[in-house]
């Protein structure tokens, strides 16, 4: 139980850390990618506005026009939204940009300017311009370039292609570095959580140990006086004869004895040692043996058993606890089954697990969700539980045993008058046939 609690604590803590890291790093990378894209668009706006004011052929000795800071022309007359922590474009930004210009008129290329790029030939530039023209968009992306287009005063259509592969690589580089840093931080937090988990749950573990010890001690202390009361009542009946008071004393003494036994069973189930003490158990033979033990109680209620058990299924665990598990399930099925009905038992092996399913018909289904049946001292029908002698402890003990064996115990209502319990355990070996 402590191991399970520690594992759940570590899992919950690491889920919280993972969500936090993914959220923070995701937001940072999204903001970085959006800001980089906005910077490219703003620079492209500036370049296209500048290019539409340059004549197709520059006189010898002239260069691209420059604009004083604060007087830069932009298409539409306004700068794009700068975005988060984005400053104004400067002349250095424009001069460091890698781009080329293509001018077209009536669908034909009339001129190119490749002075600001060296990796593109005139033919390639013309092909990129024709591809951009075919889209019919004024802005877009082609290969590693982002382009924008505008009409020049001469009637030509000017295409400016800005090289953005370096910016994309920078965004990917930041994403990779942040992912690496996040993973390193996650591993660091995992180590810290594992180290602190034992200390964090120590008070809870200590309280659970004290509670189990109290139940064990109290159970042993109750066994002696209950045995004395039972013996004295029987002796009194031998002398004075049986009467309703002596019958009530014996009935309630028997109930207390069973309650004490169930409490001790639950306490022992929670004190199962480490799995190093587990051994191979023939679960098929164990299930068949338990079914035979309950043959007499089933005959007393007119019950019959339909069994489909696969032979040779072995699991790793403690035989005494697994036998107790089967006994609890059979006892519960026989106790609450409708008289004259049929119990259905099925044991099958799958790829890595085996499944034990025990289903019985009942007069009335519990008025609660199936998972509530495993709550300690929970009574879906108090009157029925009182009449049958149940305490709501057996199924809790069964669930503890299954969890200690790394399995799963589930309850379900397959029909309006049927209830089924399914045990799933890791299988160690299967040597028999269906």
Secondary structure as UniProt FT lines:
FT   HELIX           2..51
FT   TURN            52..53
FT   TURN            60..61
FT   TURN            69..70
FT   HELIX           75..77
FT   TURN            84..85
FT   HELIX           91..96
FT   STRAND          99..105
FT   TURN            106..107
FT   STRAND          108..113
FT   TURN            115..116
FT   HELIX           122..135
FT   STRAND          139..142
FT   TURN            143..144
FT   STRAND          145..151
FT   TURN            153..154
FT   STRAND          157..163
FT   HELIX           165..240
FT   HELIX           244..270
FT   HELIX           275..277
FT   STRAND          279..282
FT   HELIX           283..293
FT   HELIX           295..300
FT   TURN            301..302
FT   STRAND          304..309
FT   TURN            311..312
FT   STRAND          313..317
FT   HELIX           319..336
FT   TURN            339..340
FT   STRAND          342..349
FT   STRAND          353..361
FT   HELIX           370..374
FT   TURN            376..377
FT   HELIX           382..388
FT   HELIX           394..404
FT   TURN            405..406
FT   STRAND          408..415
FT   TURN            416..417
FT   STRAND          418..430
//
